[in-house]
């Protein structure tokens, strides 16, 4: 049987659920935009820190300890996926060829 708009009348509860779902997805989209903005900001800061370190304002061992602390913090908060996320963030922050327009604060 094919249901058309003429033969199907959704109940008000179903419509309310759809509106609520749309609202939740809108919120997810807003959070995603905030996450992207935060990643761009973090990446720009990491690039700036890298430039400072290369200019003689830091050491490789301190940098390595810092990266290990980031990995540990994300892993503790989010488990295995947190570790993967931290590794991605660290890789984004290391990329010397990153385009300033892509990452923001370079």
Secondary structure as UniProt FT lines:
FT   TURN            5..7
FT   HELIX           12..52
FT   HELIX           53..57
FT   HELIX           60..78
FT   HELIX           80..94
FT   TURN            96..97
FT   HELIX           100..103
//
